[in-house]
Amino acid sequence: MSGSNFRQIFTLSDDELTRVSRNLAVAFSQDPLAHALLGEWPSDRSDLAVDFFKAHISAGLSDGAVYAVGEDIPALLVAFGPGKEMNDQSPEWKDVISRIPGVNRHWQLNEFKVKYENFIEQAYGKDCQHDSWYIILLGVEISNQKRGLGSMLLREMQHVAEQDQVSLCWQTTTAPEFYEALGFKAVGEVGYLSRSETITQRAYISRPSP
């Protein structure tokens, strides 16, 4: 792999997992989709938000892949390879879901999830994301943003997917120009109507070289 700082994380201590998850909760403090899913704005003071990110990272460690750059993991990415997916029936994830306010939980499970799955199939084509590498979480702690760490993670993930000769899929609510500059192609856009706002999410794909 081309980046000397880029590495796969195979294990994290409880303290490391908590620290990284708290940093991610702060980094996502203004993310509208996280707000709609959780029923509150993420912060390092929210046990629910911290455990939400813990569940994503734990899923990557268990069934997918977790990558990081920089000292002390200031930037982290969770992805799943071809044929793999996040287990939303894990104890960690079920615990998080059970603590989300009822109205937000209903929205997440009965509106967002259904619309998201339809969106993914329309944007990429049937089974494309399942047969590709796809990112479920990318975050950079506040104090290390705008230093190129997110770009480095994405470029290295493109390299991982390229080695496997598959595409890399990613959906986000932010910075479309940023992803396009890295060679991702926008293939779809969807709007989710939550209780408080309309959230726009875009689907991107980076395809392997012919």
C-alpha positions in Angstrom: 0.0 0.0 0.0 1.3 3.3 -1.0 0.8 5.5 2.1 3.3 4.9 4.9 0.7 6.2 7.5 -2.1 4.1 6.1 -2.7 0.9 8.0 -5.5 -1.6 8.8 -6.6 -1.7 12.4 -7.3 -5.2 13.6 -8.0 -4.6 17.3 -8.7 -1.6 19.6 -8.7 -1.6 23.3 -11.8 -0.4 25.1 -10.1 2.9 25.9 -9.0 3.4 22.3 -12.4 2.6 20.9 -14.0 5.1 23.3 -11.5 7.8 22.5 -11.8 7.4 18.7 -15.6 7.2 18.9 -15.8 10.4 21.0 -13.7 12.2 18.5 -16.0 11.0 15.7 -19.0 12.2 17.6 -17.6 15.7 17.7 -16.6 15.5 14.0 -20.2 14.6 13.1 -21.7 17.2 15.5 -23.3 19.1 12.6 -24.2 16.1 10.3 -27.9 16.2 9.5 -28.3 12.5 8.8 -26.7 11.5 12.1 -29.0 14.0 13.8 -32.1 12.4 12.1 -31.0 8.9 12.9 -30.2 9.5 16.5 -32.7 12.1 17.4 -30.0 14.4 18.8 -26.9 16.1 17.5 -23.8 14.0 18.0 -21.3 15.1 20.7 -18.7 13.6 22.9 -21.1 14.2 25.8 -23.7 11.9 24.3 -23.4 8.2 25.3 -25.8 7.4 22.5 -23.7 9.1 19.8 -20.5 7.7 21.1 -21.9 4.2 21.1 -23.4 4.7 17.6 -19.8 5.2 16.3 -18.5 2.4 18.5 -21.0 0.0 16.9 -19.9 1.0 13.4 -16.2 0.5 14.2 -16.9 -2.8 16.0 -18.8 -4.0 13.0 -15.8 -3.2 10.8 -13.4 -5.0 13.1 -15.6 -8.0 13.2 -16.9 -8.4 9.7 -15.3 -5.7 7.5 -12.1 -3.6 7.6 -11.0 -0.6 9.6 -8.3 1.6 8.2 -6.5 4.6 9.8 -3.9 7.2 9.0 -1.9 9.4 11.4 -0.7 9.0 15.0 -3.3 8.1 17.5 -5.9 7.5 14.8 -7.1 11.0 14.0 -8.7 9.8 10.8 -10.6 6.5 10.4 -12.5 4.6 7.8 -14.8 1.6 8.1 -15.5 -0.4 4.9 -16.8 -3.8 3.8 -15.4 -5.8 1.0 -17.2 -7.7 -1.7 -19.9 -10.0 -0.4 -19.7 -8.6 3.1 -22.0 -6.3 5.0 -22.6 -4.7 8.4 -24.5 -7.0 10.8 -27.3 -4.8 12.1 -28.4 -7.6 14.4 -25.2 -7.4 16.5 -25.7 -6.8 20.3 -23.9 -3.5 20.0 -26.1 -2.2 17.2 -29.3 -3.6 18.7 -28.4 -1.8 22.0 -28.0 1.5 20.1 -31.2 1.1 18.2 -33.1 0.4 21.4 -32.0 3.7 23.0 -33.0 5.9 20.0 -36.2 7.9 20.7 -39.2 6.0 19.3 -40.1 8.4 16.6 -36.6 8.5 15.3 -36.2 4.8 15.5 -39.5 4.4 13.5 -38.2 6.8 10.9 -34.9 5.0 10.7 -36.2 1.5 10.3 -39.4 2.1 8.3 -38.6 5.2 6.2 -34.9 5.8 5.9 -33.8 2.2 5.5 -36.4 1.4 2.8 -35.6 4.5 0.9 -31.9 4.1 1.3 -32.0 0.5 -0.1 -34.0 1.6 -3.1 -31.7 4.5 -3.7 -28.6 2.2 -3.6 -30.1 -0.2 -6.2 -31.1 2.7 -8.5 -27.8 4.5 -8.2 -25.4 1.6 -8.6 -27.5 -1.2 -10.1 -28.6 -4.4 -8.5 -26.0 -6.0 -6.2 -23.3 -3.6 -7.4 -22.5 -2.3 -3.9 -22.7 -5.8 -2.5 -20.1 -6.9 -5.0 -17.8 -3.9 -4.3 -15.9 -2.4 -1.5 -18.1 0.2 0.2 -17.5 2.7 2.9 -19.9 3.0 5.8 -17.9 5.5 7.9 -15.2 8.1 7.2 -14.3 10.6 9.9 -11.5 13.0 10.8 -11.3 14.5 14.3 -11.9 18.3 14.3 -8.3 19.3 15.2 -6.9 17.4 12.2 -9.4 18.4 9.5 -8.2 20.1 6.4 -4.8 18.4 6.5 -5.4 15.9 3.8 -6.1 12.9 6.0 -9.5 12.2 4.6 -8.2 12.4 1.1 -5.4 10.0 2.0 -7.8 7.5 3.4 -10.0 7.6 0.3 -7.0 7.4 -2.1 -5.7 4.3 -0.2 -9.2 2.7 -0.2 -9.3 3.3 -4.0 -6.0 1.4 -4.1 -7.4 -1.5 -2.1 -10.4 -1.7 -4.3 -8.2 -1.4 -7.4 -6.1 -4.4 -6.2 -9.3 -6.4 -5.9 -10.5 -5.2 -9.3 -13.8 -4.0 -7.9 -15.5 -0.6 -7.5 -15.5 1.5 -4.3 -18.9 2.9 -3.3 -19.6 5.7 -0.9 -22.6 7.8 0.1 -22.3 11.1 1.9 -24.3 14.3 2.7 -21.3 16.6 2.3 -18.7 18.1 -0.1 -19.6 16.8 -3.5 -16.7 18.7 -5.2 -14.2 17.0 -2.8 -15.1 13.5 -3.8 -15.3 14.3 -7.5 -11.8 15.7 -7.3 -10.6 12.4 -6.0 -12.0 10.6 -9.1 -15.3 9.5 -7.7 -18.3 9.7 -10.0 -21.6 10.9 -8.7 -24.3 8.4 -9.7 -27.3 9.4 -7.8 -28.9 11.8 -5.3 -31.8 11.3 -2.8 -33.7 13.4 -0.3 -34.8 12.1 3.0 -37.6 13.9 4.8 -36.9 13.7 8.6 -39.0 15.3 11.3 -37.0 18.5 11.2 -35.4 18.8 7.7 -34.8 17.4 4.3 -31.4 15.7 4.0 -29.7 15.3 0.7 -27.4 12.2 0.2 -25.3 11.5 -2.8 -23.9 8.2 -4.1 -20.4 8.0 -5.5 -18.4 5.3 -7.2 -14.8 4.9 -8.0 -14.3 2.2 -10.6 -11.1 0.1 -11.2 -9.0 0.8 -14.2 -9.9 -1.3 -17.3 
